[in-house]
Amino acid sequence: MSRIVYVNGEFLPEDQAKVSVFDRGFLMADGVYEVTTVIDGKLVDFDGHAARLVRSLGELDMDAPHSRDEWLAIHRELMHRNDLENGLIYLQVTRGATDRDFTWPEGLEQTVVLFTQAKNVTESPAAKRGISVISVPDQRWRRRDIKTVQLLYPSMAKMAAVRAGADDAWLVEDGFVTEGTSNNAYIVKGGRIVTRDLSHDILHGITRAAVLRYAREAQMEVVERPFTIEEAQAADEAFITSASSFVTPVVKIDGTTVGLGGPGPVAKRLREIYIDESRKAAV
């Protein structure tokens, strides 16, 4: 059965959903997005995603087309119409449609699209076995803290990883890991969780914020600083976090086995805590 998607105020079968060929999201990647996880028919970290959406829009000189409560109502209606119990909701806002030019007229009507993806997010084979990553140069623009739809280079990096027989890629700039193609990166050494500090260099992950909060509440030591690929290869554990992967162990980096070669205790415990707490707090 066809999914029902949301386009500019209407809930439509996916084969009837249309946006203009002149949309600046299509022509210029002039838009932002969010992905919110659904567990047991409820939204995980919704307020964090809603707040980051407002920030991303503001950084691109765009207004938010809906309030937090309006967004919540749209998400819930989309879940209801698609009988979505577990999976993801993708939301995208672009500046709108106008004749192609590098500048844009003020007051464009924004394009708003949401759709669902069914997925068993809590039971992940990758989380049970761990994933492998390769390192590639980070060649993205310098405002990675804005969650824009400019995803060509991350997509190419992930494809390079797949072609190399790996699962994902970690991006490296000036000798240090910034993040994964669609996730934040971490290592564990001597009981300390190490992850890059927040700046324009990385996305301010909503799952990252929650996981680090839970880690500190569990009396785990967290250090926010850059680390190298060599440091990661010599770590006791490594892992990634994102809305769709939660906490997923990394067991091999550029062909080098990390730790004992399997999911480590810190990553496994943080994944358990995150899923448990998310179930409690979901809306």
C-alpha positions in Angstrom: 0.0 0.0 0.0 1.3 3.5 -0.9 2.5 5.7 1.9 0.8 8.9 2.8 3.1 11.8 2.8 2.7 15.5 3.8 3.3 18.2 1.3 2.5 21.9 2.0 -0.5 21.3 4.2 -1.9 18.2 2.4 -1.7 14.5 3.2 -1.3 12.7 -0.1 -0.5 9.2 -1.5 3.2 9.2 -2.3 2.5 8.9 -6.0 0.5 12.1 -6.0 3.0 14.1 -4.0 4.7 16.8 -6.1 7.0 19.8 -5.6 8.1 22.3 -8.2 11.1 21.7 -10.5 12.0 25.3 -9.6 12.2 24.6 -5.9 15.5 25.9 -4.4 15.9 22.7 -2.5 16.1 20.8 -5.8 18.2 23.5 -7.6 20.4 24.8 -4.9 20.2 22.4 -1.9 18.7 25.5 -0.2 16.9 23.7 2.7 17.2 21.9 6.0 15.9 18.6 7.4 15.4 16.6 10.5 14.8 12.8 11.1 12.9 11.8 14.2 12.8 8.2 15.4 9.5 6.5 16.2 9.4 3.8 18.9 6.2 2.0 19.8 4.2 4.7 18.1 5.9 7.6 19.9 8.4 10.2 18.9 11.9 10.1 20.4 13.7 13.4 21.3 11.1 15.4 19.5 11.7 18.7 21.3 15.4 18.5 20.5 14.7 17.9 16.8 12.2 20.7 16.7 14.6 23.2 18.4 17.4 22.3 16.1 15.1 22.7 13.1 14.4 26.3 14.2 18.1 27.0 14.7 19.0 25.6 11.2 16.3 27.6 9.5 17.5 30.7 11.3 21.1 30.2 10.3 19.9 30.2 6.7 17.7 33.3 7.2 14.5 31.3 7.0 11.5 31.4 9.4 9.9 28.3 10.9 6.7 27.6 8.9 5.1 25.9 11.9 5.2 26.0 15.7 6.4 23.2 17.8 2.8 22.0 18.5 1.9 22.2 14.9 4.9 20.1 13.9 3.9 17.6 16.6 0.4 17.4 15.3 1.6 16.8 11.7 4.0 14.1 12.9 1.3 12.3 14.8 -1.2 12.5 12.0 1.4 11.1 9.6 2.1 8.2 12.0 -1.6 7.5 12.3 -2.2 7.5 8.6 0.7 5.2 7.9 0.1 2.9 11.0 3.8 3.6 11.9 4.8 1.9 15.1 8.6 1.8 14.6 10.7 3.7 12.2 11.6 7.3 11.1 9.9 10.5 10.1 11.8 12.7 7.6 11.0 16.4 7.6 12.4 18.9 5.0 11.9 22.6 4.7 13.2 24.5 1.6 13.2 28.2 0.9 10.6 27.6 -1.8 10.2 27.8 -5.6 11.3 30.6 -7.8 13.1 31.0 -11.1 16.7 29.8 -10.8 19.1 32.5 -9.6 21.7 32.6 -6.9 19.8 35.3 -5.1 16.2 34.9 -4.1 13.1 37.2 -3.7 12.0 37.8 -0.1 8.8 36.3 1.1 8.9 33.0 -0.8 6.4 30.4 0.3 8.4 27.6 1.8 8.1 24.0 0.7 7.4 21.6 3.5 7.6 17.8 3.1 7.4 14.9 5.6 7.3 11.2 5.0 7.6 8.0 7.0 10.0 5.0 6.8 9.1 1.8 8.6 12.2 0.3 10.3 12.8 -1.9 13.3 15.0 0.7 15.0 15.6 -1.1 18.3 16.7 -4.5 16.9 19.8 -3.7 14.8 22.1 -6.4 13.4 24.8 -3.8 13.0 24.6 -2.9 16.7 25.0 -6.6 17.6 28.0 -7.2 15.5 29.5 -3.8 15.2 30.4 -1.9 12.0 33.6 -1.1 10.1 34.6 2.3 8.9 37.2 3.8 6.6 38.7 7.3 6.9 38.3 9.8 4.1 39.1 13.6 3.9 36.4 15.9 5.1 35.6 18.0 2.0 32.3 19.5 3.1 31.4 23.1 3.6 32.4 24.7 7.0 28.9 25.1 8.5 28.3 21.4 9.3 26.3 22.5 12.4 23.4 23.5 10.1 21.5 20.3 9.1 21.2 21.2 5.4 20.2 18.9 2.6 23.7 19.3 1.1 24.5 15.6 1.5 26.3 14.8 -1.8 29.8 14.4 -0.2 28.6 12.4 2.8 26.7 10.2 0.3 29.8 9.7 -1.8 31.9 8.9 1.2 29.5 6.3 2.4 29.5 4.8 -1.1 33.3 4.7 -1.0 33.1 2.8 2.2 30.6 0.3 0.8 32.8 -0.3 -2.2 35.8 -0.8 0.1 33.8 -3.5 1.9 33.1 -1.3 5.0 29.9 0.0 6.5 30.6 3.7 6.8 33.3 6.4 6.7 34.7 8.8 9.3 35.6 12.2 7.9 39.1 13.6 8.7 40.2 17.2 8.7 43.6 18.6 9.7 44.5 15.2 11.1 41.4 14.8 13.3 38.1 13.0 13.0 35.2 15.4 12.6 32.3 12.9 12.4 30.8 10.1 10.4 28.9 10.6 7.2 25.6 10.8 9.1 26.5 10.4 12.7 28.7 11.5 15.5 31.9 9.6 16.3 33.3 8.4 19.7 36.2 6.4 21.2 36.6 4.9 24.6 40.0 4.7 26.2 40.8 3.9 29.9 37.1 4.2 30.8 36.8 7.7 29.2 34.4 8.5 26.4 36.0 10.9 24.0 34.1 12.8 21.3 34.8 15.9 19.4 33.6 19.2 21.0 30.8 21.2 19.5 31.6 23.8 16.9 30.8 24.7 13.3 32.8 21.6 12.4 30.2 19.0 13.3 26.5 18.5 13.6 25.2 19.1 17.0 23.6 15.7 17.3 20.3 15.4 19.2 21.1 11.7 20.0 24.7 12.8 20.9 23.4 15.3 23.5 21.1 12.6 25.0 23.7 9.9 25.1 26.3 12.1 26.7 23.8 13.2 29.3 23.0 9.6 30.1 26.6 8.7 30.2 27.4 11.4 32.8 24.3 10.4 34.8 25.7 6.8 34.9 29.0 8.2 36.3 30.9 7.7 33.0 33.7 10.2 32.3 33.2 12.2 29.1 36.0 14.2 27.4 35.0 16.5 24.5 38.1 17.0 22.2 39.3 16.0 18.8 41.0 12.6 18.2 42.9 11.0 15.4 42.3 7.9 13.4 45.5 6.4 15.0 44.1 7.1 18.5 40.8 5.5 17.5 42.5 2.4 16.2 44.3 2.0 19.6 41.2 2.7 21.6 39.4 0.1 23.8 36.1 0.8 22.0 34.6 3.0 19.3 31.0 3.8 18.4 28.7 6.2 16.6 25.4 7.8 17.5 22.5 9.1 15.4 18.7 9.2 15.4 18.5 6.1 13.2 21.3 4.1 14.7 21.1 5.1 18.4 24.4 3.8 19.7 26.3 1.5 17.3 29.7 0.0 18.0 32.6 0.4 15.6 34.8 -2.6 15.6 37.2 -1.9 12.7 38.8 1.3 11.4 40.8 1.3 8.1 41.2 -2.4 8.5 42.5 -2.3 12.0 40.5 -4.1 14.7 39.4 -1.9 17.6 39.7 -3.5 21.1 38.7 -7.1 21.1 37.0 -6.8 17.7 33.4 -6.9 19.0 30.9 -4.5 20.6 32.4 -3.3 23.9 30.7 -2.9 27.3 30.4 0.9 27.2 28.7 1.1 23.8 26.4 -1.8 24.7 25.4 -0.2 28.0 24.9 3.2 26.5 22.6 1.7 23.8 20.6 -0.1 26.5 20.2 3.1 28.5 19.3 5.2 25.5 16.6 2.9 24.3 15.2 2.5 27.8 15.1 6.3 28.5 13.8 7.0 25.0 10.8 4.7 25.6 10.1 6.6 28.8 10.4 10.1 27.4 8.9 9.6 23.9 5.8 11.7 23.1 
